[in-house]
Each structure stands twice: as structure tokens, then as C-alpha cells.
Amino acid sequence: MPSLTTEEVAKHTKESDVWIIVHGKVYDVTTFLNEHPGGKKILLKVAGQDASKQFDQFHNKAVLDKFGPKLLKGELAGAETSSSSDEAPLVGIADGDGFGDLVPFGDPYWYQDGTSPFYDESHRRLRSYIRNFTEKHVTPNCFEWDEKKMIPHDIFKKAAEAGILAGICGGSWPTKYVSKPPPVGIKPEEFSPFHMFVIMDELSRCGSGGVLWGICGGLGIGLPPVIHFGSEELKARVVPQCLTGEKRICLAITEPYAGSDVANLRTEAKKTPDGKHYIINGEKKWITNGIFADYFTVACRTGGAGMNGLSLILVERTRPGVTTRQMDCSGVWASGTTYITFEDVKVPVENIIGKENKGFKAIMFNFNNERFGIAIQATRFARVCYEDAMKYAHKRKTFGKKLVDHPVIRNKFAHMARKIEATHAWMEQLLFLASRMDPDLAMLKLGGPIALLKAQSTQTLEFCAREACQIFGGLSYTRGGQAERVERLYREVRAYAIPGGSEEIMLDLGIRQSLKVAQFMGAKL
């Protein structure tokens, strides 16, 4: 990249030739003058000068990430610049190294000095690797993808190549279905639930539930039932294609008639007289990724009423009778929320996932994974709201002083921080317990606490999104700009508080399930 001096930049001040400096990099904004949201005169006022201060006052970093590469002319001689490439060097690797911007409570505690009983050098390498990927390929595009309500297919290939898709489908590395080992030199046998945690947490820094669910949502909850309960033939047919980004999958459980009340689903699958096929009829609603999924993991009634009559069946989009329609929702636009209709869909019996009429166990097994994933995302989103608001409060001035110098604003940050850190600590503890337990035992003993954690995390997100909006003021009511992530997350709160089990049901289930387990274990009540 060319090295330029301030004197050279100062020569480019005419409307037909405008250069500016932003954070040590030189940009030719001549062709961007008429596209600038604030008009071209604002750019002309800083032509040939360092505009970093003005840029920071009105824009966020994602603007440069998106438009910068096309406008970049070179670097300012002697300036320190950073790379946002996923090929960039990994940082914060050694024990004791800090990582990130070191905003207090803007990242988990172990980011400050690397000390934690749950993480080692492999997690620190992975953390830096996923942040590089997210800041290059995901965050700069979130606004555009969300507004278009779609994600380009090539991002799935990139995520697969980076090892992200294989890393979020369970606690272990799916060696049988992917040819590549985990990234950054992690051995497949060493890959743990905490590596999955790091991947999902760092991806969530993009600040878009729609984009995150678009990339990981359907895969993270639709594929695990196939991996854990499907036949070897079904797994060989479906899993590799999904983990390489060639095909996409979603979980289809919720219906217009039943959401959290899973045992009363109505979609039915009846066997043909020869016993070789199922004929599926029914509707599914609010299905994440359904509009672009190639496979549907569908909860169907194959037997009598109640939980003992449910099965999971894989349905290919190409089957006649499958129709999908994208739904208009308040948020998570890029996730492809879908209404699905199955009309006399003929599926071979080999597509059943697990045993007939035993699907409820697979559904419940999957719920813990889904709810924990929601908790990871919601807690990081709460941090995103906190971090963006904190940075803004350090540059915005009111009544002669910075926002952060007002006690009432610091009080908001204090309550946000205590909720975030309490929730994160609980997540780590439950993840540690789950990683040491037999999966069936974890489903039984941790179902209640994970339900409570899910409610705790989404309520924390709701609180932090609201408080961050108050700190940003009018900026948080406008799509795009400095409060882009906060505005979007405020709209997406309900998408986290309701799916995977509404807060009300999670709170009741958490206590009810925990009491049942305690009584079975001999608790003195």
C-alpha cells in the first residue's frame, strides 16, 4: 500500500479531486461526494485534511469497512493502522495479554488479561481468528443484508471454509463429516463446548440477530437432530453438504396453533398402505431460514395425541407440495422467517430422524442447545449495546461535558454491566457442567437452569437495549449511523424473548423442572 505524506494529501482539495485522512489512511472520496448522506459540502470542508475527529462524531467503523476498500489510496506515512482481515495476525494470544478495545465490561473478564479456568491459548487464538473474520466479512455488511432481508450464498461458503459452520453444531468437532480440522491449529479431539462458545460469542459482535440467525440459526438447531438421532445413511446424505455451505437446513416445529406447547402439534405424517412413505400435511410458522433452506427438520404427528405421538422427519425442499413464504417481522429481517405449508408431501420412511413416535426426546434434547445458543447471543448483544453506548458517551457532549461525566449516565452503565456480567458468569458455569456430564443426564439436570438462563439473558438484552437507546437519544431511532447496532437490536429483542420458549414459560419451566430433579435426587423439601 502506498505511503503518503500530509503534504501530498493537502494538494487534493478541489471538488474534482478530494482526498481525506481517516485514522491514518488516505481516501479519495471524489466519486463519493454525491453519495455522502450529509451532502458533499461536509466532505469539501475537510478536503486535504485529517477528518478522523469529524468522522468519529457522526459515523461508526462499519462505514469505513464497507466503503473504504474502494476509496483507499494509501496510508499516511508513520501512521499506525490496523487490519480487519481474517488473514491478519492473531493477537492477544499469550497468557496475560489483553484483547480488544479493553472497554470495561465491553468484553468478558478473560479478555482483559487472559486469565480464566475455562480458557487456554487455543481459545485465545480462536477468539482473535473469529473476530478477524467477523469484522471483515460480516459486520460491515449487516445493515445492507438486513435491509435486503437476505444473505448472499457465498457467506455460507466462507463461514464453512473458516470452520465456523462445523464449530457450532455441538460440543465436539464433526470429523466424520468435514475434511478440515478446526481452525488455528486446534486438534479435533481438543475441540470443546467452550470453543463453540467463543465462535458464537465473537460472531455475535456483529450486532445483528437477523444476520447471525441467517448464517447459523437454521443450521445450529436444524442439523443437530440429524447428527445425534439420524440413521447413518441420512447423516451421510445431509450433514456434509450442510457443513460445507452447499446446502442449508432449518428446524420446523412451531405452528400457527402451537409454539411452546410442542406436545400438541397438529402437522401429521401418515404412512402409505405399503409402509414405504409418509404423507405429510400441515403448516409451520415463524421458521428461521425456511425461505432459503434446502432441508426441513419437521416435527410431525405420526401417532396419537400428546408427546408420545411425535416424530422428526427430514423433508427436502424439492418434494412436491412444499411451499414457503417469507414473513414480515419487526426484526431479524435477514434470517428468512418463513411460513411453510406441506400439502400431501410424500417422503420416504428412511427420512425419519430417530424412531417413530420418539421425536419428543430429540426435540427436548435440541431445546437445551437452542436455548443456550440464544443466551450466548443475547448476552453478547447486551454487551454490544453497552459498548457502543459507552464509546458514544465518551465523545458526545451535553451541557458542557461528556455524557459519561453525568452521574445519571454512569448509573445506567452500572446497571447494564452488573446484569451482563452476572449472566455471563452463569453461562460459563452451566457450560462447564454440561461439558462434564453425560448428554442424557445434562438434558435432565440442566434443563431447568438453562431455561432460567435463557430468560435472564433476554431480559438483560432488553434492559441494555433500552438504556443504550436512551444514551444515544434520537440516533437510536434512526436506522443506520452511529447507533445502527443499538437501533437494530432494540427491534430484535422480542425475537429473542419469545422463540426457543417465551420468558414466561421458561421461568415456570426452570423452577418446575429443577424441583422435579431435586425431588428425584432426594431433596428435603
Salt bridges, closest charged atoms under 4 A:
GLU15 OE2 - LYS40 NZ 2.69
ASP17 OD2 - HIS12 ND1 2.58
ASP56 OD1 - HIS23 NE2 2.91
ASP65 OD2 - LYS61 NZ 2.96
ASP86 OD1 - LYS136 NZ 3.59
ASP86 OD1 - HIS137 NE2 3.34
GLU87 OE1 - LYS136 NZ 3.46
ASP101 OD2 - LYS391 NZ 2.53
ASP107 OD1 - ARG131 NH2 3.20
ASP107 OD1 - ARG380 NH1 2.75
ASP120 OD1 - HIS123 ND1 3.00
GLU121 OE2 - ARG125 NH1 3.12
GLU135 OE2 - ARG205 NH1 3.48
GLU144 OE1 - LYS66 NZ 3.64
GLU144 OE2 - LYS148 NZ 3.05
GLU147 OE2 - ARG479 NE 2.71
ASP154 OD2 - LYS158 NZ 3.55
GLU161 OE2 - LYS180 NZ 3.07
ASP201 OD2 - ARG380 NH2 2.97
GLU202 OE1 - ARG131 NE 2.88
GLU202 OE2 - ARG380 NH2 3.92
GLU232 OE1 - LYS176 NZ 2.71
GLU232 OE2 - LYS235 NZ 3.08
GLU233 OE2 - ARG237 NE 2.82
GLU246 OE2 - LYS157 NZ 3.66
GLU255 OE2 - LYS284 NZ 2.93
GLU268 OE2 - LYS270 NZ 3.89
GLU316 OE2 - ARG237 NH1 3.11
GLU316 OE1 - ARG319 NE 2.86
ASP328 OD1 - LYS149 NZ 3.39
GLU356 OE1 - LYS271 NZ 3.50
GLU387 OE1 - ARG205 NH2 3.58
GLU387 OE2 - LYS391 NZ 3.17
ASP388 OD1 - ARG485 NH2 2.55
GLU421 OE2 - ARG383 NH1 2.83
GLU428 OE2 - HIS424 NE2 3.31
GLU462 OE2 - ARG494 NH1 3.19
GLU467 OE2 - LYS412 NZ 3.13
GLU467 OE1 - ARG466 NH1 2.82
GLU484 OE2 - ARG488 NH1 2.95
GLU487 OE2 - ARG491 NE 2.71
ASP508 OD2 - ARG512 NE 3.12
